[in-house]
Amino acid sequence: MQNSSENLSVVCVGELLIDFFCTDIDVDLIEGSQFLKSAGGAPANVSAAIAKLGGDASFSGKVGKDPFGYFLKQTLEAVNVDTSMLVMDEKATTTLAFVSLKKNGDRDFVFHRGADALLTLGDIDQDKVSQSKILHFGSATAMLSDPFCTTYLNLISNAKDEGQFISFDPNYRGDLWAGRSLVFVTIAKKAIALSDFVKVSDEELEIITGTKDYEEGVNILHALGAKIIAVTLGKRGTLLSNGNRNEIVESIPVTSIDSTGAGDAFVGATLFRLTKTKYIKSIYKDFEQLRDIVAYANKIGALVCTKIGAIEALPSIKEVESSMYQK
């Protein structure tokens, strides 16, 4: 078991894709003509957050061996994420998402699934994965279909058997699961049952547990097997629970410009701090330390909201330290 491993690395498994955001104002994708290309994928964002904070993060996933795949690889490497486990498929194209927003908040979304769906156990560097201190699974797409879904669940199960610390963020996206929400819930519960740390939004908590009551929902997740649960509540902060105690840890006030990637930054900051704990498998018993970690992660998530972008808005450790002195 890796209770006191000196290895401080985190391996993030999931999708890495291109988000094309329509920059035309108040149009759908039929009318839109101007698009901004951006690196996307929740677990990739998490790995970038860890690396920018000075941590050791690796990303495991699949992209196409095409210009978009190379762009994504270079984007991660630019922030010091280890991409040695990033597979570049010569036959499949990189996954693409196209998004436009209207003034009324409606979103027009088109998803072109590509290489990320094809990750298999044979693509995984099992030795490197097993040597990591934390294995993080955070995906909007990994659970959509096989072979990736089976690969995902097998990796989580294997990590559980080896005593690794497992982090899971279901990252529900209604556009992707339309008409299949029950399938999402079933698969998410399997992953939650094997996880040490689970991060969900308040919306995801209700979808997975079927209740609007936070305390009841958190207790349901604990009953499944989760040790530490963080329910992100936006500007209200984060509901933290270790099964014996729960408390809302307040965030910091900021002027939000773009909340894209804030949840991933929160997870990355949490895992970054968790790598520094000596006995990580028993950290769930120390609520005071967990609260300190979540307070720190809340701050990172809030700072991301003050800039545009996901990876682009992630603060470096120097920016974080500088902000600590500001009220």
C-alpha positions, -999 to +999 in steps of 0.1 A: +000+000+000+011+035-007+003+052+026+036+069+030+051+067-005+077+093-013+064+095-048+045+128-051+031+122-086-005+123-098-016+104-129-047+119-145-067+096-168-094+107-193-101+129-223-080+155-240-097+174-267-102+206-287-129+230-277-139+254-305-157+283-289-178+305-312-168+341-306-197+356-326-222+372-303-256+356-297-256+331-326-260+294-330-235+271-348-254+275-381-247+312-381-214+312-363-182+317-384-155+328-359-141+302-335-114+302-308-094+270-305-087+259-269-073+228-252-100+210-232-108+179-212-113+179-174-085+155-164-061+173-186-070+206-169-064+189-135-030+177-146-021+213-158-033+228-125-011+204-105+019+211-127+015+249-126+014+247-088+048+230-089+035+194-086+044+163-106+015+154-129+012+129-158-016+127-183-029+094-197-053+095-227-055+093-265-055+119-292-052+117-330-018+119-346-029+151-363-023+189-359-049+191-331-033+162-313+001+178-315-013+212-303-028+195-272+005+176-265+024+209-267-001+227-246+004+202-217+041+201-221+042+239-220+030+238-184+053+208-175+028+180-176+044+146-184+029+134-217+048+102-220+015+083-215-003+103-241-011+080-270-013+095-305-035+074-327-025+072-364-060+062-375-084+081-353-088+119-353-086+141-322-119+146-304-135+180-311-163+200-294-180+231-309-199+254-287-218+287-291-237+307-265-268+329-268-276+358-246-304+339-230-279+313-218-289+286-243-259+266-256-255+251-291-232+221-289-218+197-314-195+169-304-172+150-328-159+120-309-126+107-319-094+091-305-102+097-268-129+070-270-105+043-280-082+041-250-076+005-240-057-011-211-030-020-237-024+017-241-017+022-204+018+022-189+008+000-159+041+004-141+040+041-142+004+042-131+011+019-102+040+040-090+019+072-087+008+084-053-027+095-067-047+082-096-073+107-108-102+100-130-123+130-140-141+127-173-171+140-192-165+114-219-147+084-206-179+067-194-198+073-226-189+041-244-164+012-247-136+005-249-128+036-229-155+030-202-143-006-195-107+006-195-116+033-170-134+011-146-108-016-148-080+009-140-100+022-110-106-014-098-069-023-102-058+008-084-081-001-055-067-036-053-032-021-051-041+003-024-036+035-044-053+067-035-081+072-060-097+105-070-129+108-090-148+137-105-178+125-127-180+158-147-216+153-159-224+171-191-261+171-200-253+176-237-234+143-238-258+122-217-291+134-231-316+105-226-289+084-209-287+099-174-295+066-157-265+050-175-243+079-162-256+074-126-249+036-127-214+040-140-206+070-117-217+050-087-193+022-096-164+046-096-175+064-065-177+031-046-139+026-052-128+062-046-110+079-017-118+114-028-149+124-048-156+159-061-191+166-074-210+198-081-243+203-063-261+194-096-241+162-099-249+153-063-286+156-070-284+136-103-264+108-087-282+105-054-317+116-064-320+142-035-317+179-032-306+176+004-269+180+006-264+161+038-285+132+027-268+131-007-233+131+008-243+103+032-255+083+002-220+087-015-203+077+018-225+046+020-213+037-015-177+037-003-163+072-008-140+084+020-138+122+013-164+142-005-162+177-017-194+193-031-186+225-050-212+252-045-198+281-066-193+313-047-208+298-016-177+276-012-174+238-008-192+213+013-166+190+028-174+157+044-153+128+057-182+107+069-181+118+105-182+155+100-193+180+073-189+217+069-191+243+042-157+258+036-161+293+024-145+306-008-130+340-014-148+369-030-137+376-066-151+394-097-158+364-119-150+368-156-150+331-167-157+301-145-144+276-172-121+252-155-126+264-120-138+230-108-108+213-124-085+239-108-101+231-075-095+194-079-059+200-091-051+221-061-066+196-037-046+167-052-014+189-052-018+194-015-027+158-009+005+146-025+023+163+003+006+144+030+026+115+045-002+090+052-026+097+024-048+067+028-058+078+063-060+115+056-098+113+056-097+110+094-081+144+098-109+168+092-089+199+102-062+191+076-088+184+050-105+217+056-072+235+052-066+217+019-101+226+006-097+262+017-066+264-004-083+247-033-112+271-031-088+300-035-072+285-066-106+278-081-117+314-074-085+328-090-092+309-122-125+327-124-107+361-127-092+352-161-105+338-194-098+302-203-092+269-185-055+260-187-046+296-197-062+310-165-045+285-141-023+304-116+013+295-111+026+289-075+042+324-076+008+340-084-008+320-057+018+330-031+014+366-042-023+366-038-020+352-003-009+387+008-039+404-008-072+408+009 
